[in-house]
Amino acid sequence: MGQRSVLVTVHTGRQDAVRSAQLVVARLKTAGISVLTLAGELRFPGASEVPADARAAKDAELIIVLGGDGSLLRAAEVSRPAGVPLIGVNLGHVGFLAEAEPDGLADTVDRVVARQYVVEERMTIDVAVRSNGALIASTWALNEATVEKAARERMVEVITEVDGRPLSRFGCDGVVCSTPTGSTAYAFSAGGPVVWPEVEALLMVPISAHALFAPPMVVSPESVLAVELIVGHETSGAVLWCDGRRKVDLPPGARVEVRRGVLPVLLARLETPVARGGRFTDRLVAKFGLPVAGWRGRTWEDAGEHA
């Protein structure tokens, strides 16, 4: 078996992230694993720099991300084309995509060394922008693609569409088209439902819509969503944001099409006896501080076991 290598990427603006990265690199090197880092980030003794582009992860077994969800979304840009899984250590605020917290950092690295992790696919979306029928931009997102107003003082006027059929026209602050992974991000803030990650679906969530009918919509993963800007309406300009990282300025009358992504993003999860859906429930409780005091669980089964 060849030399194992792990790419370590870090939020360089956080001193705690830098210290954590030093621990990770040292522990991986001690275990005989080659460490890769992105050019332009921190340099560590014994680590090899790789270009910070789509080729960065091609030789890596795994990417360890030290930071918040923004850092993980950034790392997804190099992990997705290479088909390499990400594992996040939360050094941000909520860190919903992260697998581990700082106090479990050493254990996380040891379990990576021992290959005690499983890999799950997260659905992405491919996004196309058209103007007068011509394709002017194409991009993708793990969380969401959002058509939103460019100026605070005015709305955007849109027509939403599902599977080639018009659904509704309204003025709004924007429209979020989200994956299940993104259902706990911007779509959640806009009033959308929480969707368990193993559910395959697309979400469309209007933001502050002036309409009688503009509820959050959950549709088939094979559906195609579209948001069209109304031509000639006196509204502000509009922009498209994908994962809050990739921006496209939208001309009047632009059409944004969203469909299931061809390439998923792979996330590494530390092995646990809890069922997959239960792990996500626990994550919701922990990240949002949900009250669960008084829960008794399946007490009738426990009683039967000891009868």
C-alpha positions as CSV (number, residue, x, y, z in Angstrom):
1,M,0.0,0.0,0.0
2,G,1.3,3.5,-0.9
3,Q,2.1,6.4,1.3
4,R,-1.1,7.9,2.9
5,S,-1.5,11.6,2.7
6,V,-4.0,14.0,4.2
7,L,-4.6,17.6,3.2
8,V,-5.0,20.0,6.2
9,T,-6.7,23.3,5.6
10,V,-7.1,26.0,8.2
11,H,-8.8,29.4,8.8
12,T,-5.6,31.4,9.0
13,G,-7.3,34.4,10.6
14,R,-7.9,32.5,13.9
15,Q,-5.1,31.9,16.3
16,D,-6.9,28.9,17.8
17,A,-7.1,27.3,14.4
18,V,-3.4,27.8,13.8
19,R,-2.6,26.1,17.1
20,S,-5.0,23.2,16.3
21,A,-3.4,22.8,12.9
22,Q,0.0,22.5,14.5
23,L,-1.3,19.7,16.7
24,V,-3.0,17.9,13.7
25,V,0.1,18.1,11.5
26,A,2.4,16.8,14.3
27,R,0.1,13.9,15.1
28,L,-0.3,12.9,11.5
29,K,3.4,13.1,10.9
30,T,4.1,10.9,14.0
31,A,1.7,8.3,12.5
32,G,3.7,8.3,9.3
33,I,1.1,10.1,7.2
34,S,2.2,12.7,4.7
35,V,0.7,16.1,5.2
36,L,-0.4,18.5,2.4
37,T,-1.2,22.1,2.8
38,L,-2.6,24.7,0.4
39,A,-0.3,27.3,-1.0
40,G,-0.9,30.7,0.5
41,E,-1.9,29.2,3.9
42,L,0.4,28.3,6.8
43,R,3.6,26.4,6.3
44,F,4.4,23.6,8.6
45,P,7.8,21.7,8.9
46,G,7.6,18.5,6.9
47,A,4.4,19.4,5.1
48,S,4.2,19.7,1.3
49,E,2.4,22.6,-0.3
50,V,0.0,22.0,-3.2
51,P,-1.7,24.6,-5.5
52,A,-4.9,26.0,-4.1
53,D,-7.0,24.9,-7.0
54,A,-9.1,22.0,-8.2
55,R,-6.0,19.7,-8.3
56,A,-5.1,20.3,-4.7
57,A,-6.7,17.2,-3.3
58,K,-6.0,14.7,-6.1
59,D,-3.4,12.8,-4.0
60,A,-5.1,13.0,-0.7
61,E,-7.1,10.4,1.2
62,L,-8.9,13.0,3.3
63,I,-9.2,16.7,3.9
64,I,-9.2,17.9,7.5
65,V,-10.8,21.3,7.8
66,L,-10.1,23.5,10.9
67,G,-12.5,26.4,11.0
68,G,-16.3,27.0,10.7
69,D,-18.8,26.1,8.1
70,G,-17.4,28.8,5.8
71,S,-14.0,27.1,5.9
72,L,-15.6,23.8,5.1
73,L,-17.5,25.3,2.1
74,R,-14.2,26.7,0.9
75,A,-12.5,23.3,1.2
76,A,-15.4,21.7,-0.7
77,E,-14.2,23.6,-3.8
78,V,-11.1,21.4,-3.9
79,S,-12.6,18.2,-2.5
80,R,-15.5,17.9,-4.9
81,P,-13.7,17.6,-8.2
82,A,-11.2,15.1,-6.6
83,G,-13.9,13.0,-5.0
84,V,-12.1,13.3,-1.6
85,P,-14.0,13.4,1.6
86,L,-13.9,16.3,4.1
87,I,-13.9,16.1,7.9
88,G,-14.5,19.4,9.7
89,V,-13.3,20.4,13.2
90,N,-15.5,23.3,14.4
91,L,-13.7,26.4,15.4
92,G,-16.5,28.7,14.4
93,H,-19.9,29.5,15.9
94,V,-22.5,26.8,15.0
95,G,-20.3,24.6,12.7
96,F,-23.3,22.5,11.6
97,L,-21.2,20.7,8.9
98,A,-18.3,19.9,11.2
99,E,-17.9,16.5,12.6
100,A,-15.8,17.3,15.7
101,E,-15.3,20.0,18.3
102,P,-11.9,21.3,19.5
103,D,-11.8,19.3,22.7
104,G,-12.0,16.1,20.7
105,L,-9.3,17.1,18.2
106,A,-6.6,14.5,19.2
107,D,-9.2,11.7,19.2
108,T,-10.4,12.8,15.8
109,V,-6.9,12.6,14.3
110,D,-6.3,9.2,15.9
111,R,-9.5,7.9,14.4
112,V,-8.5,9.2,11.0
113,V,-5.1,7.5,11.4
114,A,-6.9,4.2,12.2
115,R,-9.4,4.7,9.3
116,Q,-12.3,4.7,11.8
117,Y,-14.6,6.8,9.7
118,V,-17.3,6.3,7.2
119,V,-18.0,8.5,4.1
120,E,-21.4,9.8,3.1
121,E,-22.5,11.6,0.0
122,R,-24.1,15.0,0.2
123,M,-26.2,16.2,-2.7
124,T,-25.2,19.4,-4.5
125,I,-26.9,21.6,-7.0
126,D,-25.7,22.7,-10.4
127,V,-26.7,26.3,-11.3
128,A,-27.1,27.8,-14.7
129,V,-27.7,31.5,-15.5
130,R,-29.2,32.5,-18.8
131,S,-29.9,35.9,-20.4
132,N,-32.1,35.9,-23.6
133,G,-31.6,32.2,-23.8
134,A,-27.8,32.3,-23.8
135,L,-25.8,30.7,-21.0
136,I,-23.8,33.4,-19.3
137,A,-22.6,31.6,-16.1
138,S,-22.6,28.2,-14.6
139,T,-21.6,27.2,-11.0
140,W,-22.7,24.9,-8.2
141,A,-23.4,24.8,-4.5
142,L,-23.4,22.5,-1.5
143,N,-25.8,24.5,0.6
144,E,-27.8,26.9,-1.6
145,A,-28.1,29.2,-4.6
146,T,-29.8,32.5,-3.7
147,V,-31.2,35.0,-6.1
148,E,-31.4,38.2,-4.0
149,K,-31.8,42.0,-4.4
150,A,-28.7,44.0,-4.9
151,A,-30.0,47.1,-3.1
152,R,-31.6,47.3,0.3
153,E,-34.3,49.8,-0.6
154,R,-36.0,47.8,-3.3
155,M,-37.4,44.4,-3.9
156,V,-36.9,42.1,-6.9
157,E,-39.8,40.9,-8.9
158,V,-39.6,37.2,-9.9
159,I,-41.6,34.4,-11.4
160,T,-40.8,31.0,-9.9
161,E,-41.0,27.8,-11.9
162,V,-40.9,24.1,-11.2
163,D,-40.3,21.5,-14.0
164,G,-40.9,23.9,-16.8
165,R,-44.2,25.3,-15.5
166,P,-44.8,28.7,-13.9
167,L,-45.7,28.6,-10.2
168,S,-46.1,32.2,-8.9
169,R,-45.1,35.8,-9.4
170,F,-44.2,38.1,-6.5
171,G,-41.9,40.8,-5.2
172,C,-39.5,39.7,-2.6
173,D,-36.0,40.1,-1.1
174,G,-34.9,37.0,-2.8
175,V,-35.4,33.2,-3.4
176,V,-33.3,30.4,-1.9
177,C,-32.9,27.2,-3.8
178,S,-31.4,24.7,-1.4
179,T,-30.2,21.2,-0.9
180,P,-31.1,19.1,2.3
181,T,-27.6,20.0,3.6
182,G,-28.4,23.7,3.2
183,S,-31.8,23.4,4.9
184,T,-30.2,24.3,8.2
185,A,-28.4,27.3,6.7
186,Y,-29.9,30.3,4.8
187,A,-33.1,28.4,3.9
188,F,-33.7,27.8,7.6
189,S,-33.2,31.5,8.4
190,A,-35.8,32.3,5.7
191,G,-38.4,30.0,7.3
192,G,-37.8,26.8,5.4
193,P,-38.1,23.3,6.8
194,V,-35.3,21.3,8.2
195,V,-34.7,18.3,5.9
196,W,-32.7,15.3,7.1
197,P,-29.6,14.8,4.9
198,E,-30.5,11.3,3.7
199,V,-33.7,12.7,2.2
200,E,-33.2,13.5,-1.5
201,A,-35.0,16.7,-2.3
202,L,-34.7,20.3,-3.5
203,L,-36.1,23.2,-1.6
204,M,-37.3,26.6,-2.8
205,V,-37.8,29.2,-0.1
206,P,-38.9,32.8,-0.9
207,I,-37.4,35.5,1.3
208,S,-39.9,38.1,2.6
209,A,-42.3,37.6,-0.3
210,H,-45.2,40.0,-0.9
211,A,-47.7,37.4,-1.9
212,L,-50.6,35.4,-0.6
213,F,-49.0,32.1,-1.9
214,A,-45.2,31.9,-1.3
215,P,-44.6,29.0,1.1
216,P,-41.4,27.0,1.2
217,M,-41.6,24.2,-1.4
218,V,-40.0,20.8,-1.2
219,V,-39.8,19.0,-4.6
220,S,-38.3,15.9,-6.2
221,P,-34.5,15.7,-6.5
222,E,-35.1,15.2,-10.2
223,S,-37.0,18.4,-10.6
224,V,-35.6,21.6,-12.1
225,L,-36.2,24.9,-10.3
226,A,-36.1,28.2,-12.0
227,V,-36.3,31.9,-10.9
228,E,-36.9,34.5,-13.6
229,L,-36.4,38.2,-13.1
230,I,-39.3,40.3,-14.5
231,V,-38.1,42.4,-17.4
232,G,-38.8,46.1,-17.2
233,H,-40.1,46.1,-13.6
234,E,-38.9,48.9,-11.5
235,T,-37.0,46.9,-9.0
236,S,-33.4,46.8,-7.8
237,G,-30.7,44.9,-9.6
238,A,-30.2,41.3,-8.5
239,V,-27.3,39.0,-7.7
240,L,-26.8,35.2,-7.4
241,W,-24.9,33.9,-4.5
242,C,-23.8,30.3,-4.2
243,D,-22.8,29.1,-0.7
244,G,-22.1,32.8,0.0
245,R,-18.8,32.4,-1.9
246,R,-19.5,32.5,-5.6
247,K,-21.3,35.6,-7.0
248,V,-22.9,36.3,-10.3
249,D,-24.4,39.7,-11.2
250,L,-27.8,39.1,-12.8
251,P,-28.9,41.3,-15.8
252,P,-32.6,42.3,-16.1
253,G,-34.7,39.4,-17.3
254,A,-32.1,36.8,-16.2
255,R,-33.1,33.2,-15.6
256,V,-31.5,31.1,-12.9
257,E,-32.0,27.3,-13.3
258,V,-31.2,24.9,-10.5
259,R,-31.0,21.1,-10.7
260,R,-29.4,18.2,-8.9
261,G,-25.6,18.4,-9.1
262,V,-23.6,15.8,-11.1
263,L,-20.9,15.6,-8.5
264,P,-21.7,15.2,-4.8
265,V,-19.6,16.4,-1.9
266,L,-18.2,13.7,0.4
267,L,-18.2,14.1,4.1
268,A,-16.3,11.8,6.5
269,R,-18.1,10.9,9.7
270,L,-16.5,9.2,12.7
271,E,-18.0,5.8,13.2
272,T,-20.7,5.7,15.9
273,P,-23.3,3.1,16.9
274,V,-26.1,5.7,16.6
275,A,-28.3,5.3,13.5
276,R,-27.6,7.9,10.8
277,G,-31.0,9.7,11.3
278,G,-30.5,9.7,15.0
279,R,-27.1,11.3,14.7
280,F,-28.6,14.2,12.7
281,T,-31.3,14.6,15.4
282,D,-28.5,14.8,18.1
283,R,-26.7,17.3,15.9
284,L,-29.9,19.5,15.8
285,V,-30.2,19.3,19.6
286,A,-26.6,20.2,20.2
287,K,-26.1,22.9,17.6
288,F,-29.4,24.8,18.3
289,G,-29.4,24.1,22.1
290,L,-32.9,22.5,21.9
291,P,-34.7,21.6,25.2
292,V,-35.0,17.8,25.6
293,A,-35.2,17.6,29.4
294,G,-37.9,15.1,30.5
295,W,-37.5,12.8,27.5
296,R,-38.0,9.2,28.7
297,G,-37.5,7.4,25.4
298,R,-38.9,3.9,24.6
299,T,-39.3,2.9,28.2
300,W,-41.8,0.2,27.4
301,E,-39.1,-1.7,25.5
302,D,-36.7,-1.4,28.4
303,A,-39.4,-2.8,30.7
304,G,-39.9,-5.7,28.4
305,E,-36.3,-6.5,28.2
306,H,-36.1,-6.9,32.0
307,A,-39.4,-8.6,32.5
